[in-house]
């Protein structure tokens, strides 16, 4: 925890750690009281709470309740990722892809997205698919691109038709703020457009390889999907893009 100690030491002595509460911090964040949220999260992160590490990393990245500091954001996401947090791995990938707070490194971005994707995180799957589509950080591969985009798209289909139920991690943390309905719709629309761009250049042999790949990768999506997904129907105008026989 030396990394966290060095980034937060200057702040923690101001906060009574005995009363730090993650749920209280989460409620304060949802109300827009970012300073109170930060005061709750900082001592928790110092004690090794990966939920607080991730939340604080996001807040330092945006300058919410704390002064914007991408170095601290990077440190916190790095520590949170060590606890197996797929969302933190995704955020690290995004920082390396965009060069925000770190020198741009597309190979590191791809590695972090892949770790996130294999833990079932839809945004990691989505960004990994885009890297394969554009040949950035990985060798261009339309089969891998299409397959990962399909797997990511499954989440947005199911979540859209699931009465807005939000996902939770294994620690029963607060809902992920990022997955607001508008944002989900936007990303899903982007996935559709990318699939439509890729599909015309696919041969029948490519399609078969994608079917097999999607089946193989499906194990990386079940964690984030409700049990009743087999009973859900997909809109006809997008059904052919998602290879319906491999959806469930």
C-alpha positions in Angstrom: 0.0 0.0 0.0 3.0 2.3 -0.2 1.6 3.8 -3.5 -1.6 4.8 -1.8 0.1 6.1 1.3 2.3 8.4 -0.8 -0.6 9.9 -2.7 -3.1 10.3 0.2 -0.9 11.0 3.2 -1.3 14.7 3.0 -5.0 14.4 3.2 -5.9 11.6 5.6 -4.7 13.3 8.8 -7.6 15.8 8.4 -10.3 13.1 8.4 -11.5 11.0 11.4 -11.0 7.5 10.0 -13.1 5.7 12.6 -16.2 7.3 11.0 -15.4 6.7 7.4 -18.3 5.1 5.6 -18.4 3.9 2.0 -22.2 3.9 1.7 -22.3 7.4 3.2 -19.7 8.5 0.7 -21.7 7.0 -2.1 -24.9 8.7 -1.1 -23.1 12.0 -0.8 -21.6 11.5 -4.3 -25.0 10.8 -5.8 -26.3 14.0 -4.2 -23.4 16.0 -5.8 -21.7 16.6 -2.4 -18.3 15.5 -3.7 -16.3 17.0 -0.9 -18.1 14.9 1.7 -17.8 11.9 -0.5 -14.1 12.4 -0.8 -13.8 12.8 3.0 -15.4 9.4 3.4 -13.5 7.7 0.7 -9.9 8.9 1.4 -9.4 7.1 4.8 -11.1 3.9 3.4 -8.8 3.9 0.4 -5.8 4.4 2.8 -6.9 1.2 4.7 -7.2 -0.8 1.5 -10.8 -0.5 0.5 -10.8 -1.1 -3.3 -14.2 0.4 -3.7 -13.0 3.6 -2.3 -9.8 3.5 -4.3 -11.9 3.2 -7.5 -14.3 5.9 -6.5 -11.5 8.3 -5.5 -9.6 7.5 -8.7 -12.6 8.7 -10.7 -13.0 11.8 -8.6 -9.3 12.8 -8.9 -9.6 12.2 -12.6 -12.6 14.6 -12.8 -11.7 17.0 -10.0 -14.8 16.2 -8.1 -14.5 17.2 -4.4 -10.7 17.1 -4.7 -8.2 19.0 -6.9 -7.8 17.2 -10.2 -4.7 15.1 -10.1 -4.2 12.4 -12.8 -1.2 11.1 -11.0 -3.3 10.2 -8.0 -6.0 8.9 -10.2 -3.5 6.5 -11.9 -2.1 5.3 -8.6 -5.6 4.6 -7.2 -6.8 2.8 -10.3 -3.5 0.7 -10.3 -4.0 -0.3 -6.7 -7.7 -1.1 -7.2 -6.9 -3.2 -10.2 -4.6 -5.3 -8.0 -7.8 -6.4 -6.2 -9.2 -7.7 -9.4 -11.5 -4.8 -10.2 -12.4 -4.9 -13.9 -13.6 -1.3 -13.9 -10.3 -0.1 -12.6 -8.5 -2.1 -15.3 -10.7 -0.5 -17.9 -9.9 3.0 -16.5 -6.2 2.2 -16.7 -6.7 1.1 -20.3 -8.5 4.3 -21.1 -5.7 6.5 -19.6 -3.1 4.6 -21.6 -5.1 4.8 -24.8 -5.8 8.5 -24.6 -2.4 9.5 -23.0 -4.3 11.3 -20.2 -2.0 11.4 -17.2 0.5 9.0 -18.7 2.5 8.7 -21.9 0.2 7.2 -24.5 0.8 3.4 -24.8 -1.7 1.5 -26.9 -0.1 -1.8 -26.1 -0.6 -1.2 -22.4 -4.1 0.0 -23.1 -4.9 -3.2 -25.0 -3.5 -5.4 -22.1 -5.6 -3.6 -19.5 -8.7 -3.7 -21.7 -8.2 -7.4 -22.2 -7.9 -8.1 -18.5 -11.1 -6.1 -18.0 -12.9 -7.8 -20.9 -12.0 -11.3 -19.6 -13.6 -10.3 -16.2 -16.8 -9.6 -18.1 -16.7 -5.8 -18.0 -18.6 -4.5 -21.0 -16.7 -1.3 -21.5 -13.4 -3.2 -21.5 -14.9 -5.6 -24.1 -16.1 -2.6 -26.2 -12.8 -0.8 -26.2 -10.8 -4.0 -26.9 -13.1 -4.6 -29.9 -12.3 -1.1 -31.2 -8.6 -1.6 -30.9 -8.9 -4.8 -32.9 -11.0 -3.1 -35.4 -8.5 -0.2 -35.9 -5.3 -2.2 -35.4 -4.2 0.0 -32.5 -2.1 -1.7 -29.8 -2.9 -5.0 -31.3 -2.8 -6.5 -34.8 -5.9 -5.5 -36.8 -8.3 -8.4 -36.7 -11.9 -8.0 -37.8 -12.9 -11.4 -36.4 -11.7 -10.5 -32.9 -13.1 -7.0 -33.3 -16.6 -8.2 -34.3 -16.6 -10.9 -31.6 -15.7 -8.6 -28.7 -18.2 -6.0 -29.9 -20.9 -8.6 -30.0 -20.1 -9.8 -26.5 -20.1 -6.1 -25.3 -23.4 -5.5 -27.1 -25.1 -8.4 -25.3 -24.8 -6.5 -22.0 -26.5 -3.4 -23.4 -29.3 -5.5 -25.0 -30.0 -7.3 -21.8 -29.6 -4.3 -19.5 -31.8 -2.2 -21.7 -34.7 -4.7 -21.6 -34.2 -5.5 -17.9 -36.3 -2.7 -16.3 -33.2 -0.6 -15.8 -31.7 -2.8 -13.1 -28.2 -1.8 -12.5 -25.3 -4.1 -12.0 -23.3 -4.6 -8.8 -19.9 -6.1 -8.1 -19.1 -8.9 -5.8 -18.9 -6.5 -2.9 -22.5 -5.2 -3.4 -21.2 -1.7 -4.0 -23.4 1.1 -5.1 -24.6 1.1 -8.7 -22.0 2.1 -11.3 -22.7 5.7 -12.0 -21.3 5.5 -15.5 -24.1 3.2 -16.6 -26.9 5.7 -16.8 -29.5 4.9 -19.4 -28.5 7.7 -21.8 -24.9 6.5 -21.8 -25.8 2.9 -22.3 -28.0 3.9 -25.3 -25.2 5.9 -26.8 -22.6 3.1 -26.5 -25.0 0.6 -27.8 -25.7 2.7 -30.8 -22.0 3.0 -31.4 -21.6 -0.8 -31.2 -24.3 -1.2 -33.8 -22.6 1.3 -36.2 -19.2 -0.5 -35.8 -20.8 -3.9 -36.5 -22.5 -2.5 -39.5 -19.2 -1.1 -40.7 -17.3 -4.4 -40.3 -19.9 -6.9 -41.5 -20.0 -6.2 -45.2 -16.3 -7.2 -45.6 -16.8 -10.5 -43.8 -16.8 -13.7 -45.8 -19.0 -16.7 -44.9 -15.9 -18.3 -43.4 -15.3 -15.2 -41.3 -18.9 -15.3 -40.0 -18.5 -18.9 -39.0 -15.2 -18.1 -37.2 -17.1 -15.3 -35.4 -19.9 -17.6 -34.4 -17.3 -20.0 -32.8 -15.4 -17.1 -31.2 -18.6 -15.6 -29.7 -19.5 -18.9 -28.2 -16.0 -19.2 -26.7 -16.0 -15.6 -25.4 -19.5 -15.9 -23.9 -18.1 -17.2 -20.6 -16.8 -13.6 -20.1 -20.2 -12.1 -20.1 -22.4 -14.2 -17.8 -21.3 -12.4 -14.6 -23.0 -9.2 -15.7 -26.2 -10.6 -17.1 -29.4 -11.6 -15.3 -30.5 -15.2 -15.2 -33.5 -14.6 -17.4 -31.6 -13.5 -20.5 -32.6 -16.5 -22.5 -36.2 -15.3 -22.5 -35.4 -11.9 -23.9 -36.1 -11.0 -27.5 -33.9 -8.8 -29.6 -35.3 -6.2 -32.0 -35.5 -7.6 -35.5 -33.6 -4.8 -37.1 -30.4 -5.7 -35.2 -31.0 -9.4 -34.8 -28.8 -10.4 -37.8 -25.9 -8.3 -36.5 -25.7 -10.3 -33.3 -25.7 -13.8 -34.7 -28.8 -14.8 -32.8 -28.0 -18.5 -32.5 -25.0 -17.6 -30.3 -26.7 -15.1 -28.1 -27.7 -17.4 -25.2 
